[in-house]
Structures are given as C-alpha cells and as structure tokens.
C-alpha cells in the first residue's frame, strides 16, 4: 500500500518532473508463423501482429489516462527474424522487413524491433542473410529496428561478426545519407543482449519468452534530478551514501507506477506481463536529461573527472530501487547516455568535454553502451568494427549488457551538426582517433575466447 505522502510525491513527479511511461512494448512470437514460402510467412506474421497489437495504442492510452501517467510510445518486438525467417535469402528478408513496417504502421506503432540475429558464437545461413539485408531493410522502412548480438561472456566475441557489422553500419548510414545516416540510428550491436528489452532499437522477443507479453520501460531522469536537488537544498553537506539512498527510493516509486500500468495493459489485452525496464532514458527536452543529474551531483558536466564514479553510483542506485519495488525488473534497467538524445550530453560533446574515449569509459558502468554517437562520415568500416569490438570487450569481461549504436554521418566531419528530430534528437559529430585509417587488428577475425569469468557452472 502507498502512503499519502508517497501518493503526493508521485503526483508531483507527474506534474513537474517529466515522469512518464516511456514505452509499452508488446512482444509477439512469430515462431509459429514459420514457413518455407516467404509470402505465406509474411501473411501469417501480419495476421498475428494485427490480432495482438491492433488495440495496444488505444488500451495503453486509456489506462495511462486513468492513472494520469502519459504512455509516450507504444511499440512491438518480435522473435529474431534470423530465426523465424531462417529459410529466406537477404532479398526475401527485405520483403519481410517491409511487411513488419506495414504491420506497425497499421497498428499505429512508432517502432517495431526484432529484425535481429544472435551470432555471438557463429553465423547460420539465416543470420548471414539477415545481416546482409539490414542496410536495405532499414533504408526502405520507417519503423523497423535491427539488432545483432555479437558477443557474450559465455561465448566470447565473434570478431568475424564484428568486422561484418562495421561494414553494415557504414553501408546503412550511406543508404540514408540524405537523412544524416538515420538508418544507422535504428541499428544496434550488442554484447549480452537481454531477451526482454522494451526500448528501441534493441527490442526483440527472446527465445524462451511467452507467446505474447507486455514489457514496459519507465524513465525518469528529471525525477531523479529533482530528488537530488531537494536533498541538497535541505542539507548541502549530504554525503553520497545518502544521495544513493534517495535515488534508490525514487527509483522504487517510478518502478511501482510502471508495473501498475503494465500489468493492467497486459490484463486488458489478455496476455502475459513480463518486466519493468527501469532505464533512465532521456529525451532532447530540457529537464529530462541524464546529463543534468551529473551537474546536480556537483560536476561541471558529464565527461569531466568524477563522471564515471557518479554514473556508477546512479546506475547502482536505480537498479537497487527497481529490485526493491518489483520482482519483475528486467531489460536494461539502468542509465542511458545517448549522445544525440540528451540535450545536456549533446552539449558536452559539442564543447569537447565529452570525448569518444570518455564515453567508452562511462559505458563500463552504465546499461546500454555507446548510444546514438554521431561520427565523421569518413570513418572506415574497420575503425567502426574496432570501436564495436572495444565496447563488446567491456560487456564480456564485466558480465554486463553493453552495445554500440554508431552513426557515421555521410559527407560530414567532426564538429558538424546533425539533426534527426523527435526522440532521436540532434548533436555534434564527435572526432575519432585514427578514424579514417586502416585497422588491421579486426581483420584477423575468428573469436576472442570467453574470459575465465564464463567458467562459473
């Protein structure tokens, strides 16, 4: 039961502090749609998606209005298409992507995830076909998002897949050059990908999940910032242990609100409830920034010395608060630091305070890795692969999820501006050390073996 004080506190979060339910994502298994005929497969997929997602938007809006909590995005995640569409070649999988795009549009959904492959230990024919299809699939659709898992702590890093993804990222950006490489903003490369992410572009419905499931993503960087500001106003000498406790308590309230709505949406649709992903996912709006939390903690900006420690504190407290409030916390559940999607982080990058190297250091303690990072268009595929490999190593060694969503913007150089619009935001292109030059390391291929941490049976 919530106390009167907790209720009033939550109402204040809704009114003044940008608390919202960032996404309600319905996961739909397409494994029972499998066929060796692509048209039959597409037809089955569209029928099943329509059957389960047709009323998602109306249901989420109605329940959000009931509790006064705005549901910002309604999304769909499907089974990895490299698995469900394994019989098909890359041209046929492009047709599948377009069909998924049409299904999402028909349901009023902004993004559909699951154009995905899991290749941490090797690539099957369906995986190779899907990866080859990604550039054209993302360039010819508006709503489809792709993800490829190339590493796990258990398997190590598939460097053949990493090198391939460097080329795929670059080709995808070039095919969408007129939109500043927007296609690459819908593509993410993972290590240790969870099977229940509700946030894009990584969302897919993992093998072992229910046939249809609701996962929700709650975000509240503005709520966390205001809680810290109030604590400092009451006691300027408050120590970091107490600040961590305040973040934890605030995260617990946000988690409760998200689970309440998620469960009711699932019940109304007659499907299973999955997880609450309590990720501090910012928007380009002032007051809804993870970067501003760093300033509340006493740092000039994200990127200065002390930033990694501050992010570690924040990420840990958010996870503890979520785990206290719910037994169904999943997905990523931590702090996102997407460069173009956060007004404050984008400003730090533009001023040169936040470099690519410091971003990489920060990803060792956050949830999602190098996210929405605009890079010079002449960055080579090998260098992109090397950046991805570095990020994958952080995840593998630390037994954590991490990812790379890199956008080499065609025709632009470091310091130039880019604009994606909406939640994807805008920013300044970050310089890359040795960006346009050859990187022979990644060409060796093979698999970087799993670390000793994997031997934990």
Secondary structure, DSSP 8 states (H G I E B T S, - for coil): ---HHHHHHHHHHHHHS--EEEEEEEEE--GGG--SSHHHHHHHHHHHHHHHHTTHHHHHHHHHHHHT--EEEEEEEEB-HHHHTTTS-HHHHHHHHHHHHHHHHHTT-S-EEEEEEE-SS---HHHHHHHHHHHHHHHT-SSEEEEEEEEETTTEEEHHHHHHHHHHHHHHHHHTGGGTSGGGGGEEEEES--TT--STTT--B-TTS-SEEEEEEEE-HHHHHHHHHHHHHH-TT--HHHHHHHHHHHHHHHHHHHHHHHHHHHHHHT-EEEEEEE-B---SSTT--SHHHHHHTT-SSTTSTTHHHHHHHHHHHHHHHHHHH-S-B-SS-SB--BTTT-HHHHHHHHTTSS-HHHHHHHTTTSSS-EEEEEEETT--HHHHHHHHHHHHHHHHHHT--EEEEEEEETT--TT-EEE--GGG-EEE-B--TTTTS---GGGG-SEE---GGG---
